[in-house]
Amino acid sequence: MSDPETTPGTAAHQKIDTSVPHSARIWNYWLGGKDNYPVDEEAGDAYTDVFPGIVTIARSSRAFLRRNITYLVSEAGIRQFLDIGTGLPTADNTHEVAQRIAPESRIVYVDNDPMVLAHARALLYSTSEGATAYVDSNVLDPERVLAAAAKTLDLSRPTALILSNILGHIADHDEARSIVKRLMDALPSGSYLSINDGSRGFDPGFEQAQDGYNKSGAVPYNLRTVEEITSFFDGLELLEPGVVSVTRWRPDADAPDAPVIAEHGGLARKP
Ligand SMILES: C[S@@+](CC[C@H](N)C(=O)[O-])C[C@H]1O[C@@H](n2cnc3c(N)ncnc32)[C@H](O)[C@@H]1O
């Protein structure tokens, strides 16, 4: 593997740029975190002025992730996780949810943002029985990501691949599908794919706010239709209830009828 210090597209290759808004930091702002700069607050507020629902989307998306991980550990027996597009540490990070239930769980986080790299220490707390690792790498190079993950995970054993709000950063749909396929092809039968992403066709305000954001200088984020999101699971066995509004994916007992929102996700098993 080449040195990330000299690998384009990785955090070590870039400096934290506080002059343009960044997705990980704006997401952190919407989640109520403190790891963001005025430029991110400004972009985040401009977005909520047009579409206040983004805050619910960000929080519901994290709750979906928590329910996915809980299912994977408690019911599917998964003990290895590859979480790409980690984001800044927040409440209920993947390793915290997994290791709370099964302390021996092993997690590899992957992101290419310098700010996430700077906060990686907070992601590396692990139970003594398990392990967490952080890899500074770019999802556009899945073979490099897998090679780095293999230092911590045994990729001959079932592993859950988590792609939570990252695929929209890959503008071309065929390229995004190819990347998901190359990652899943490297994992054995009994592995899982968890995806959730912003969805097009549900709320014109969301699409308008996203268009404005994409012109702000930040790396653009492309919303996809539910059909496009569903196509990432081709060849896999989608668990019930399929690809749905994240609020409707096996909701907590106290929120059975949460409204449909423009964030869709699903969980599937590799046969
Ligand atoms: C909107 S945040 C999602 C964070 C978290 N997964 C969640 O759903 O709460 C998107 C994350 O993807 C990361 N990201 C964007 N492009 C990436 C790439 N090409 N390779 C790796 N990570 C990337 C960003 O740095 C950011 O942390």
The ligand as a Gaussian input file, in Angstrom:
#p B3LYP/6-31G(d) Opt

LIG

0 1
 C      -22.833000      12.939000       5.465000
 S      -21.422000      12.243000       6.244000
 C      -22.114000      10.718000       6.887000
 C      -21.528000      10.309000       8.224000
 C      -22.082000       9.015000       8.836000
 N      -21.812000       7.866000       8.003000
 C      -23.561000       9.121000       9.095000
 O      -24.353000       8.615000       8.298000
 O      -23.937000       9.736000      10.097000
 C      -20.464000      11.653000       4.853000
 C      -19.076000      11.150000       5.223000
 O      -18.467000      10.546000       4.073000
 C      -17.108000      10.957000       4.006000
 N      -16.656000      10.853000       2.614000
 C      -17.037000      11.625000       1.567000
 N      -16.416000      11.225000       0.438000
 C      -15.618000      10.181000       0.785000
 C      -14.716000       9.351000       0.044000
 N      -14.531000       9.542000      -1.262000
 N      -14.048000       8.356000       0.711000
 C      -14.240000       8.189000       2.050000
 N      -15.076000       8.955000       2.797000
 C      -15.753000       9.938000       2.171000
 C      -17.151000      12.386000       4.519000
 O      -15.880000      12.841000       4.935000
 C      -18.147000      12.268000       5.661000
 O      -17.509000      11.927000       6.874000

